[in-house]
């Protein structure tokens, strides 16, 4: 994996400088609760549960997305985008979904925080890259027609 570096002592280290646990690609061997979480501007949660996971043409969609993020130079630094695999979001009717979380305390776009994308299994790598660049540039996803969103109801509908 590209996010791993091998040191001269023969051990694998992750990008935070921790020795990687055997059988993993980035999990630290020793847990350190005092070590800070690596900065991120945007976090993308992608459903990889049973139904959504089957919709993806790619068996490991998260690895493919991480690769695309590296290709547009957003895997580190102040505009870093992190991909997280999730279990079921309960939005199966929209086939494969993803949720955007923006780090609004630092440099994220509040308007993109909590945006739900549907049918992401149809995205090719270039479309993902366009999304990542838009997120980096703080472009409102609402203004981009190519990224179809899950409709969210008004809570008063259920009263």
Residue frames as qw, qx, qy, qz and C-alpha x, y, z in Angstrom:
[[0.000, 0.888, 0.460, 0.000, 0.00, 0.00, 0.00],
 [0.395, 0.593, -0.011, 0.702, 1.15, 3.51, -0.75],
 [0.357, -0.819, 0.040, -0.448, 0.21, 4.89, 2.67],
 [0.874, -0.454, 0.080, 0.154, 2.77, 2.61, 4.34],
 [0.319, 0.809, -0.476, 0.130, 6.44, 3.28, 4.59],
 [0.943, -0.161, -0.205, 0.207, 9.10, 0.74, 5.45],
 [0.236, -0.911, 0.335, -0.038, 11.86, 1.84, 7.77],
 [0.413, 0.590, -0.691, 0.070, 15.41, 0.54, 7.76],
 [0.337, -0.305, 0.801, -0.390, 14.63, -1.67, 10.78],
 [0.129, -0.049, -0.944, -0.299, 12.36, -3.78, 8.54],
 [0.114, 0.483, 0.752, -0.433, 9.10, -2.67, 10.17],
 [0.085, 0.565, 0.543, 0.615, 6.15, -1.07, 8.44],
 [0.095, -0.347, -0.390, 0.848, 5.07, 2.40, 9.59],
 [0.213, 0.762, 0.601, 0.109, 1.84, 4.25, 8.84],
 [0.286, 0.675, 0.126, 0.669, 1.68, 7.91, 7.82],
 [0.432, -0.854, 0.006, -0.290, 1.43, 8.96, 11.49],
 [0.186, 0.663, -0.660, 0.302, 4.77, 7.27, 12.23],
 [0.703, -0.327, 0.508, -0.375, 3.39, 4.29, 14.19],
 [0.052, -0.223, 0.956, 0.184, 4.51, 0.69, 13.68],
 [0.676, 0.030, -0.295, -0.675, 1.71, -1.14, 11.81],
 [0.699, -0.177, 0.614, -0.321, 0.07, -4.22, 13.37],
 [0.151, -0.176, 0.908, 0.349, 0.74, -7.47, 11.55],
 [0.205, 0.423, 0.871, 0.144, -1.92, -8.24, 8.90],
 [0.124, 0.870, 0.385, -0.281, -3.06, -4.61, 8.63],
 [0.549, 0.546, 0.196, 0.602, -2.18, -1.75, 6.29],
 [0.094, 0.632, -0.124, 0.759, -2.33, 1.20, 8.69],
 [0.694, -0.661, -0.198, -0.206, -3.60, 0.06, 12.13],
 [0.038, 0.724, -0.581, 0.369, -1.00, 0.94, 14.76],
 [0.633, 0.015, -0.755, 0.171, 0.51, -2.00, 16.66],
 [0.329, -0.296, -0.621, 0.646, 0.34, -0.11, 19.96],
 [0.105, -0.823, -0.477, -0.292, -2.64, 2.06, 20.88],
 [0.345, -0.103, -0.274, 0.892, -1.71, 5.55, 22.09],
 [0.028, -0.793, -0.608, 0.033, -4.76, 7.51, 23.30],
 [0.224, -0.775, -0.038, 0.590, -2.66, 10.68, 23.53],
 [0.329, -0.058, 0.566, 0.754, -1.69, 10.66, 19.87],
 [0.371, 0.456, 0.136, -0.797, -3.84, 13.17, 17.95],
 [0.673, 0.482, 0.560, 0.026, -6.11, 12.20, 15.10],
 [0.392, -0.009, 0.432, 0.812, -4.62, 13.22, 11.78],
 [0.242, 0.457, 0.108, -0.849, -6.23, 16.42, 10.46],
 [0.275, 0.351, 0.794, 0.413, -8.94, 16.08, 7.85],
 [0.199, 0.094, -0.090, -0.971, -11.00, 18.65, 6.01],
 [0.732, 0.060, -0.189, -0.652, -13.62, 16.25, 4.72],
 [0.305, -0.144, 0.933, -0.128, -14.66, 12.77, 5.74],
 [0.616, 0.136, -0.428, -0.647, -16.62, 10.62, 3.31],
 [0.510, -0.096, 0.792, -0.320, -18.62, 7.76, 4.82],
 [0.503, 0.240, -0.614, -0.558, -19.37, 5.09, 2.20],
 [0.824, -0.113, 0.369, -0.414, -21.86, 2.31, 2.86],
 [0.327, 0.408, -0.830, -0.197, -20.25, -1.06, 2.19],
 [0.572, -0.062, 0.687, -0.445, -22.88, -3.17, 3.92],
 [0.536, 0.141, 0.827, 0.100, -24.56, -6.13, 2.22],
 [0.501, 0.725, 0.472, -0.024, -26.87, -4.39, -0.28],
 [0.164, 0.953, -0.164, -0.194, -24.80, -1.31, -1.06],
 [0.398, -0.558, 0.675, 0.274, -21.59, -3.34, -1.07],
 [0.618, 0.233, 0.723, 0.201, -23.00, -5.64, -3.77],
 [0.416, 0.869, 0.248, -0.107, -23.93, -2.63, -5.90],
 [0.083, -0.840, 0.431, 0.318, -20.31, -1.48, -6.17],
 [0.844, 0.480, -0.240, -0.023, -18.49, -2.90, -9.17],
 [0.328, 0.579, -0.622, 0.413, -15.30, -2.64, -7.14],
 [0.729, -0.324, -0.591, 0.120, -14.86, -5.13, -4.29],
 [0.502, -0.470, -0.323, 0.650, -12.95, -2.61, -2.15],
 [0.184, 0.855, 0.306, 0.376, -14.50, 0.73, -3.02],
 [0.412, -0.897, 0.032, 0.156, -12.77, 2.44, -0.07],
 [0.656, -0.317, 0.389, 0.565, -9.31, 1.46, -1.36],
 [0.446, 0.501, 0.479, 0.566, -10.21, 2.72, -4.84],
 [0.075, -0.952, -0.227, -0.194, -11.43, 6.03, -3.40],
 [0.559, -0.732, 0.174, 0.349, -8.27, 6.42, -1.32],
 [0.630, 0.035, 0.458, 0.626, -6.24, 5.86, -4.47],
 [0.237, 0.744, 0.410, 0.470, -8.25, 8.55, -6.32],
 [0.333, -0.937, -0.086, 0.061, -7.76, 10.92, -3.39],
 [0.633, -0.457, 0.318, 0.539, -4.00, 10.41, -3.62],
 [0.528, 0.349, 0.496, 0.595, -4.10, 11.04, -7.37],
 [0.057, 0.841, 0.257, 0.473, -5.63, 14.51, -6.79],
 [0.386, 0.286, -0.447, 0.755, -3.20, 15.20, -3.91],
 [0.472, -0.550, 0.023, -0.689, -5.81, 15.28, -1.16],
 [0.831, -0.211, -0.508, 0.075, -4.52, 12.43, 1.03],
 [0.582, -0.376, -0.340, 0.636, -2.65, 14.78, 3.38],
 [0.190, 0.171, 0.038, 0.966, -2.34, 18.40, 4.30],
 [0.201, 0.180, 0.398, -0.877, -4.98, 20.96, 5.21],
 [0.619, 0.193, -0.213, -0.731, -7.41, 19.74, 2.51],
 [0.015, 0.170, -0.985, 0.001, -7.10, 16.03, 3.40],
 [0.755, -0.059, -0.164, -0.632, -10.11, 13.85, 2.57],
 [0.192, -0.237, 0.926, -0.221, -10.60, 10.65, 4.57],
 [0.662, -0.041, -0.523, -0.534, -12.74, 7.70, 3.45],
 [0.328, -0.193, 0.795, -0.471, -14.52, 5.54, 6.00],
 [0.396, -0.145, -0.830, -0.364, -16.40, 2.30, 5.27],
 [0.433, -0.162, 0.446, -0.766, -19.67, 2.03, 7.16],
 [0.187, 0.257, 0.946, -0.073, -22.36, -0.49, 7.85],
 [0.070, 0.593, 0.709, 0.375, -25.94, 0.09, 6.79],
 [0.015, -0.016, 0.115, -0.993, -27.23, 3.66, 6.72],
 [0.284, 0.472, 0.751, -0.365, -30.81, 2.43, 6.24],
 [0.351, 0.652, -0.075, -0.668, -31.08, 4.12, 2.86],
 [0.490, -0.054, 0.815, 0.305, -30.99, 1.01, 0.65],
 [0.508, 0.696, 0.501, -0.082, -33.70, 2.32, -1.66],
 [0.226, 0.929, -0.200, -0.213, -31.10, 4.77, -2.98],
 [0.901, 0.323, -0.245, 0.153, -28.87, 1.81, -3.78],
 [0.726, -0.084, -0.251, 0.635, -25.38, 2.82, -2.73],
 [0.127, -0.958, -0.148, -0.208, -25.04, 5.93, -0.56],
 [0.592, 0.077, -0.300, 0.744, -22.29, 8.11, 0.87],
 [0.284, -0.914, -0.288, 0.028, -22.41, 10.85, 3.50],
 [0.464, 0.527, -0.182, 0.689, -20.14, 13.89, 3.60],
 [0.531, -0.764, -0.247, 0.272, -18.84, 15.26, 6.90],
 [0.397, 0.713, -0.107, 0.568, -17.01, 18.58, 6.76],
 [0.573, -0.322, -0.393, 0.643, -14.60, 19.70, 9.49],
 [0.042, 0.851, 0.291, 0.435, -16.33, 23.05, 9.95],
 [0.548, -0.786, -0.051, 0.280, -14.26, 23.95, 13.02],
 [0.526, -0.387, 0.368, 0.661, -11.22, 24.41, 10.79],
 [0.056, 0.394, -0.441, -0.805, -11.74, 24.76, 7.03],
 [0.196, 0.291, 0.913, 0.209, -14.73, 22.70, 5.93],
 [0.232, -0.185, -0.330, -0.896, -17.75, 24.06, 4.07],
 [0.340, 0.101, 0.685, -0.637, -20.79, 24.08, 6.39],
 [0.654, 0.333, -0.074, -0.675, -23.12, 23.83, 3.36],
 [0.628, 0.301, -0.688, -0.204, -21.61, 20.47, 2.37],
 [0.085, -0.221, 0.861, -0.450, -21.73, 19.02, 5.88],
 [0.484, 0.198, 0.717, -0.460, -24.31, 16.24, 6.09],
 [0.576, 0.427, -0.332, -0.613, -24.88, 15.94, 2.34],
 [0.695, -0.016, 0.716, -0.066, -26.08, 12.46, 1.38],
 [0.314, 0.456, -0.588, -0.590, -25.19, 11.21, -2.10],
 [0.823, 0.111, 0.479, -0.284, -27.16, 8.42, -3.76],
 [0.883, 0.456, 0.111, 0.016, -26.28, 5.86, -6.42],
 [0.124, -0.841, 0.494, 0.181, -22.56, 6.31, -5.83],
 [0.734, -0.075, 0.648, 0.188, -22.00, 2.82, -7.24],
 [0.629, 0.697, 0.314, 0.141, -22.48, 4.47, -10.65],
 [0.038, -0.946, 0.265, 0.180, -19.57, 6.88, -10.14],
 [0.866, 0.317, -0.145, 0.357, -16.43, 6.20, -12.11],
 [0.659, -0.306, -0.162, 0.667, -13.03, 7.27, -10.82],
 [0.238, 0.295, 0.169, 0.910, -13.13, 10.57, -12.74],
 [0.370, -0.690, -0.356, -0.509, -16.48, 11.51, -11.19],
 [0.713, -0.572, -0.285, 0.288, -15.11, 10.76, -7.72],
 [0.541, -0.048, -0.006, 0.839, -12.13, 12.98, -8.49],
 [0.027, -0.530, -0.272, -0.803, -14.45, 15.81, -9.57],
 [0.584, -0.711, -0.349, -0.178, -16.31, 15.43, -6.28],
 [0.728, -0.393, -0.185, 0.531, -13.09, 15.48, -4.26],
 [0.364, 0.175, 0.100, 0.909, -11.82, 18.60, -6.02],
 [0.260, -0.654, -0.334, -0.627, -15.19, 20.34, -5.50],
 [0.690, -0.649, -0.310, 0.089, -15.01, 19.50, -1.80],
 [0.637, -0.160, -0.076, 0.751, -11.45, 20.81, -1.57],
 [0.157, 0.278, 0.201, 0.926, -12.51, 24.05, -3.27],
 [0.103, 0.338, 0.611, -0.708, -15.56, 24.38, -0.96],
 [0.308, -0.054, -0.509, -0.802, -17.92, 24.33, -3.95],
 [0.594, 0.008, 0.467, -0.656, -21.50, 23.75, -2.81],
 [0.192, 0.044, 0.960, 0.199, -22.57, 20.23, -3.77],
 [0.358, 0.617, 0.571, -0.406, -26.12, 21.65, -4.07],
 [0.296, 0.755, -0.173, -0.559, -24.90, 23.64, -7.09],
 [0.052, 0.401, -0.840, -0.363, -23.54, 20.57, -8.91],
 [0.796, 0.128, -0.028, -0.590, -26.28, 18.65, -10.75],
 [0.643, 0.323, -0.687, -0.098, -24.08, 15.62, -11.46],
 [0.183, 0.106, -0.861, 0.463, -24.07, 14.59, -7.77],
 [0.544, -0.432, -0.459, -0.554, -27.59, 13.40, -7.02],
 [0.087, -0.302, 0.661, -0.681, -28.56, 13.68, -3.38],
 [0.234, -0.367, -0.895, 0.100, -30.75, 11.57, -1.14],
 [0.265, -0.603, -0.200, -0.725, -33.91, 13.57, -0.42],
 [0.237, -0.097, -0.736, 0.627, -34.20, 14.34, 3.28],
 [0.253, -0.689, -0.602, -0.314, -37.63, 14.89, 4.79],
 [0.161, -0.550, 0.238, -0.784, -38.63, 17.71, 7.09],
 [0.136, -0.015, -0.894, 0.427, -38.96, 16.29, 10.65],
 [0.418, 0.135, 0.328, -0.836, -42.39, 17.93, 10.97],
 [0.578, 0.128, -0.610, -0.527, -43.61, 15.43, 8.35],
 [0.495, -0.055, -0.859, 0.117, -43.55, 12.73, 11.05],
 [0.100, -0.010, 0.564, -0.820, -45.44, 14.66, 13.75]]
